[in-house]
Amino acid sequence: MIQPSASDASLLEAKTLTREFDEGQVKALRGVDFSIKEGEFVAITGPSGCGKSTLLQLLGALDRPTSGTLLYRGISLPDHPNPAAYRAREVGFIFQAFHLLPTFTAAENVQIPMFEIDRSPSERRERAFELLKLVGLENRLDHFPSKLSGGERQRVAIARSLANGPSLLLADEPTGNLDSENAHSVLELLIRLQQEQSRTMVLVTHDPTIAERAGRILRMKDGQIVSDGKP
């Protein structure tokens, strides 16, 4: 039997997904439905408070939905027996605030996710060097975050997100703390890595010019997806 191609296989699927807070007083997501295929670059955009980041947290198993179905390769994420293992092995996170440990060097920061899987110290160091070279920071291995520019810090964070070879990259406003030049550079790097490595990437942004670079845009308003299509 012919196996479905990567472009035909759904990596993520949500049906009537809801997320409520404060005993139902706050409805962050209101019956969200979508599917994302392997290798897609999807941007989620919309005004502040529309549910973008809440949805991203559910995809990364950082939070659980109140109701509805959320599947990763056909497996229910809310019922996953080991969400930490899913996050460590399948997901690479890139945040607006970088979240680098200030007392760790760039190379040490990149190695942090690797402690969740079985790698030797030498393998971790070699992998960190490969990834920092990939993002153009092979000369910054031993630099602490305080000695790096904002753009360099985000590049370290991108390298860290790739540490365990995830199939899914989740980026929450990854250029939000950067000036326009560094924002452009980081965005181009993310797009290049996503295309070259055929990874699935879901990127949250309020900036329509960034969303337009994706292959597909989910526009949200008041906790719902109001449009889904190509730029």
N, C-alpha and C positions, 0 to 999 in steps of 0.2 A: 504493500500500500504506500502511496506517495505521502510523505510527511508534509504538513503545511509549512510554507516558508515563514521566516521570521516576521515578514511584513503582514502575514495573514493571521498570526497567532495573537490572541489577546493576553497581555501580561496582567492587566488590571481590569476589573469590571465592578461597577457599583450599580446597585438597584435600590431605589427609594431610600437612599442613605440620609439619615438625619443625625444631628448632634444638638443637644439641648443642654443648657446650663441653668443653675439656680432653680432647680426643681421645675424645669420647663418654662420658666419666665423668659429666658433668652433662647431664641431658636437660631443657632448659628448656621445650620444646614437644614434645608426644608425639602426633602425628597429628591436628592440628587441622583441622576442616572447618567452613566457614561461608560465607555470602554476605551482602553488604551492598548495599542498593539506593540509588540516587540519592536524596538528600534525607533519608535516615534519620538519626535521632539514636540512636546505640547506645552503651550504657555497658558497659564490661568491668570486672567486679568479682571479688573473691576475696581470699584471704589473701596476705600478703607471700610472695614467692617462688613464686607459682603460675604465672608466665609472662606476666602482664598487660603489663608494660613491654617485655618481649622481643617480644611480638606487635606492639605499637605501633611499635617500631623497624623491624620487617619491613615494615609497611604504609607507613612513611615512607621506605623504601629507605635507611635508615641502617645496615642490617645485611642479610645474606643468609641465607635458610634453609639448613639442612643438606640437606634433601630435601623433596619435595612440590611442589605447584603453588600459585603466588600470582599472580593476574591482576588488573590494573587496566584496566577497560574492554576486557577480552579480551586484553590485552597482558601477557606475562610480566614481572613486575617484576624477578626475579633476572637476567633476560636483557636488561633494558633497556639500549640502547646508550649512554644518557646519564643515569644516575641523578641527577646534580646538576641537570640541566634539569627532570627530573620533580619533584624537591623544590622547585625555585624557582618553577615555574609552576603546579603542581597541588596542592601541599600547604602548609597553614599549620600551623606547630607552636606549641603553647602548653605551656610546661613549668612545673613547680612552682617552680623556682628563678629564674624570670623571664628570666635570661640577657641582661640589658641591658648594653650597654657603658657603663662608668661615666663615661668622658670625652666621651660623646656626649649631646646633649640628647634630650628625648623625640622631637622631630620628626626628628632625625638617626637615632635608633634605628629609627624606623618606616621610614625610607628605605632601610635596609641591604639588604633583599631585592630592592629595585628595581634595584640595580646589576647584577643577573643578567639583566635584560631591557632592551630598548632604550627608555629614557625619558630625556628631557632633564632637566637640573637643575631647571628651573621646573616641569616636570610632576611630578617627585618631591616637590618642596616642596608643591605644590597637593594632591597625593594624600595626603601625610602630614597636612596640615591637615584634609582631609575626614574622614580616618579617626579622628584624635584628637577631632574634633568629634563623630563618631559614638559614641565611647565616653565622651563627656562631659568631655574634657580639652582643649578648645580654649584654655583659659587657662593651660595648662601646657606650651606648645610649646617654650619655651626653658629649661625646668627640667631639671637633670641628675637622674639616678636618686636620688642621695643626698638630694635635696630633695623627693622624692616619698614618699608613704606606700606601704605594701605593696600596698594595694588599687589605688592609682594606678599603681604599677609594673606590676602584672598587666594593667591596662587598656591601658597602652602596649604590652605584649607581645601583647595581643589585637589591637590596631590593627596592629602589625607583621605578625601572622600573616595579616592580610587584604590586605596591601600589593599583591600581584600577582593578586588575585581568584581564590584557589584554589577548586577544587571540593571539596576534602577538608580538614577541620580535624581535627587530631590533638592531643588535650589529655591530658597526663599529670599527674594529680593537680593540676589547675590552682588549686585552693583550698587545697592542703596547707600553704602557708606563711602563711595569712591567719587573722586572728581571725574569730569567727563572723559578725560584722556584715559585714565585708568579703567573707568567703566567700560569704555569701548574695547580696550585691550583684553580685559577679563572676559567680556562677552564673546569676543572672537575666539579666545582660547576654549571656552566651554563648547561653542559650536563646533570647533575643529575636533575636539576630543570626542564629542558625541557622534560626529559623522565618521571619523576614522575608526572608532571602536564599536560602532553600531550599537551604542547603549541607548536605552530608553531614558529620556530626560523629561521631567515635569518641572517647569520653572514658573514660580509665582512672581508677578510684577504688576505694578500699577502704571508702568510706563508703556504706552502703546507702541512706541518706536522699537522697544525691546521685544514686545509680544509679536510684532510683525516679522521678526526673524525666525520665528518657530514655523514648523510645518503645519501646525494646527493651533487654533486659539479657542479656549473655553472662556466665554465671558460670563461673569457672575454678577448678580445683583440680589441683595436681600436674601442670601442663603440659597439661591437657586441658580442653575445654569440657564442663561437666557439666550445664548447662541453658541453654536459649535460648528466651526468650519475652518477653511483655509484662510490665510491672511488675504 
